[in-house]
């Protein structure tokens, strides 16, 4: 049978595009349990696939201890979405390139029940403060609020999400919680004891081996994300109104909040 010339030409035209499509590993912080992370981030990965023509595989960790271990070991991933201290650490040691960041800066708030908030930071000394495990940014920043090793709260890294920390307090199993500002604003019945320093918003970074055209396509897709109404819930869930361009210089020095955590090694001079 003589082949259909028109069909053959269509197939041949599609072959380069199919051959160029790749699958990239996209890692996220364990700020949700893995099954919840799938629900939150899968729509984003599907959006990136549609926008770039490539596939993206979500990489999750059981908790921050495992995430920090894998980061120190430089376990291979292609893209990451993470807070400023990890962004800087990964750029310094594995030459990841920040592409786009949340417009909103990262600020964490120490909340307390009203009867423990009156005395400020001292009112929580010796009491239970709930956080995500170290070295999450919230844990690192609340640790900086208490410099005296003899005058500390009981920092309990029991939460499996930032919102769960507040729920633990409401259940009577804690007197305070550290949460992102966006979550703190949703609980007016808890009192803000202190807000952390402000750091650049969480960023999507690319590994140095990712081709430049793919990096550009992902960056452009993220910068347009807020224009897609179907992505509204994704932005709400991660606490962003939109993404903006990120530069390496934005994050220089942010890894300093990791000093003192197990396994941290400062860069050689």
C-alpha positions in Angstrom: 0.0 0.0 0.0 1.3 3.4 -0.9 1.8 5.6 2.2 -0.4 8.7 2.6 2.1 11.5 1.8 0.1 14.1 3.8 -0.1 11.9 6.9 3.6 11.1 6.7 4.5 14.7 6.5 2.4 15.5 9.6 4.1 12.6 11.6 7.5 13.7 10.5 6.8 17.3 11.5 5.7 16.2 15.0 8.8 14.0 15.6 11.2 16.8 16.6 8.8 18.2 19.1 8.2 14.7 20.6 11.9 14.0 20.8 12.5 17.4 22.5 10.0 16.8 25.2 11.6 15.8 28.5 10.5 14.9 32.1 11.9 17.1 34.8 11.9 16.4 38.6 10.3 19.2 40.5 10.9 19.2 44.3 8.9 21.1 46.9 9.4 21.7 50.6 7.5 19.3 52.9 5.2 22.1 54.1 2.3 19.6 53.5 2.2 15.8 54.0 3.1 14.1 50.7 -0.5 13.2 49.8 -1.6 16.8 50.4 1.4 18.1 48.4 0.2 16.1 45.4 -3.2 17.8 45.6 -1.7 21.3 46.0 1.1 21.1 43.4 -0.2 18.8 40.7 -2.3 21.5 39.0 0.8 23.7 38.9 2.9 20.9 37.2 0.1 20.3 34.7 0.0 24.0 34.0 3.8 24.1 33.4 3.5 21.0 31.2 0.9 22.7 29.0 2.9 25.9 28.9 6.3 24.4 28.1 5.6 21.1 26.3 7.6 19.2 28.9 6.5 16.9 31.7 7.2 17.6 35.4 7.3 14.9 38.1 6.6 16.1 41.7 9.3 15.1 44.3 8.2 15.2 47.9 9.9 14.5 51.2 8.4 12.9 54.3 9.4 15.8 56.5 12.0 18.6 56.8 14.6 16.3 58.3 14.6 14.2 55.2 14.5 17.3 53.0 17.5 18.8 54.6 19.4 15.5 54.4 18.7 15.3 50.6 19.6 18.9 50.1 23.0 18.4 51.8 23.6 15.3 49.7 22.7 17.2 46.5 20.1 14.5 45.5 19.4 15.1 41.8 16.3 17.3 41.0 15.8 19.7 38.1 13.6 22.3 39.7 12.8 23.3 43.3 10.3 25.6 45.0 11.6 26.6 48.3 12.2 29.4 50.9 15.0 31.9 50.8 17.4 30.0 53.1 17.3 26.9 51.0 17.4 28.9 47.7 20.6 30.6 48.8 22.1 27.3 50.1 21.4 25.4 46.9 22.6 28.3 44.7 25.9 28.5 46.7 26.6 24.7 46.6 24.9 23.3 43.6 24.7 26.4 41.3 20.9 26.4 41.1 19.5 29.5 39.3 16.5 31.3 40.8 13.9 31.9 38.1 10.8 33.4 39.7 9.7 34.2 43.2 6.5 34.9 45.1 5.8 38.7 45.2 5.0 38.4 48.9 8.1 38.4 51.1 8.5 35.6 53.7 7.6 36.7 57.2 6.9 34.3 60.0 4.8 35.2 63.1 5.0 33.9 66.6 1.4 33.6 67.8 0.2 32.9 71.4 -3.0 32.5 73.3 -4.1 35.9 74.9 -3.1 34.8 78.4 0.5 34.1 77.3 1.0 37.0 74.9 0.8 39.9 77.5 4.5 39.5 78.4 5.8 39.3 74.9 8.5 36.7 74.2 9.0 36.1 77.9 5.4 35.0 78.2 6.2 31.8 76.3 9.5 30.9 78.0 9.0 27.3 79.2 5.8 26.9 77.4 5.0 24.9 74.2 5.4 26.6 70.8 4.4 24.5 67.8 6.3 24.6 64.6 7.1 22.6 61.5 10.4 20.6 62.0 13.8 22.2 61.6 15.3 23.5 59.6 12.1 24.9 58.1 12.2 28.7 57.8 9.7 29.2 60.5 11.6 27.1 63.0 14.8 28.8 62.1 13.4 32.3 62.5 11.6 31.7 65.8 14.8 30.2 67.1 16.5 33.5 66.4 13.9 35.3 68.6 15.3 33.5 71.7 19.0 34.1 72.0 19.4 33.1 75.6 19.8 29.3 75.8 18.5 29.4 79.4 15.4 31.3 78.5 13.6 29.4 75.8 10.1 28.0 75.0 9.6 24.3 74.5 9.8 24.4 70.7 7.8 21.3 69.5 8.3 20.4 65.9 5.1 18.3 65.7 3.1 20.0 62.9 2.7 18.4 59.5 1.6 21.7 58.0 1.8 25.3 59.2 -2.0 25.5 59.7 -1.9 22.4 61.8 0.3 24.2 64.3 -2.6 26.6 65.1 -5.0 23.7 65.3 -2.7 22.0 67.9 -2.9 25.2 70.0 -6.6 25.3 69.8 -6.7 21.7 70.9 -5.0 22.8 74.1 -1.7 21.0 73.3 0.4 24.2 72.9 0.5 27.8 74.1 1.9 29.3 70.9 2.7 28.6 67.2 4.9 29.9 64.5 3.2 30.3 61.2 3.6 32.3 57.9 2.1 35.8 58.1 -0.7 34.8 55.7 -1.9 32.2 58.1 -1.5 34.3 61.2 -3.8 36.9 59.7 -6.6 34.3 59.5 -6.6 33.7 63.3 -7.5 37.0 65.1 -8.3 35.1 68.3 -4.5 34.5 68.7 -2.2 37.3 69.5 1.0 38.2 67.5 3.9 38.2 69.9 6.6 39.0 67.4 7.2 38.9 63.6 10.4 37.7 62.1 12.7 39.5 59.8 11.6 39.8 56.2 13.2 37.5 53.6 12.6 37.3 49.8 9.6 35.2 48.8 10.0 31.5 48.1 11.5 30.9 44.7 11.5 28.4 41.9 15.1 27.6 40.9 16.5 25.4 38.1 19.5 23.1 38.3 22.5 24.2 36.2 22.0 21.2 33.8 18.5 22.3 32.7 18.7 23.8 29.2 18.4 27.6 29.0 15.4 27.4 26.8 13.6 25.2 29.3 14.5 27.6 32.1 13.2 30.5 30.1 9.9 28.7 29.3 9.3 27.8 33.0 10.1 31.3 34.1 7.7 32.9 31.6 5.0 30.4 32.5 5.4 31.3 36.2 5.3 35.0 35.6 2.0 34.5 33.7 0.5 32.1 36.2 -1.8 34.7 37.9 -3.4 35.4 34.5 -4.9 31.9 34.4 -8.1 31.8 36.5 -7.8 28.0 36.8 -4.6 28.6 38.9 -6.2 30.8 41.4 -6.5 28.1 44.1 -2.9 27.1 43.6 -1.7 30.7 44.3 -4.0 30.9 47.3 -2.7 27.7 48.8 0.9 28.7 48.6 0.1 32.2 49.7 1.0 34.1 46.6 -0.8 36.7 44.5 1.7 36.2 41.7 5.3 35.5 40.8 7.9 38.0 39.8 11.4 37.6 38.3 14.0 36.3 40.8 17.7 37.1 40.7 20.6 35.4 42.5 21.5 38.6 44.3 18.0 38.6 46.0 19.0 35.6 48.1 22.7 36.2 49.0 23.2 35.8 52.7 19.8 34.1 53.3 21.4 30.8 54.2 22.8 32.4 57.3 19.7 31.4 59.3 20.8 27.8 58.9 23.9 28.3 61.0 23.8 26.1 64.0 21.5 23.5 62.6 22.8 19.9 62.4 24.8 19.2 59.2 25.3 22.8 58.2 28.8 23.6 57.0 29.6 27.2 56.1 31.3 27.9 52.8 35.0 28.1 52.8 36.4 31.7 52.5 
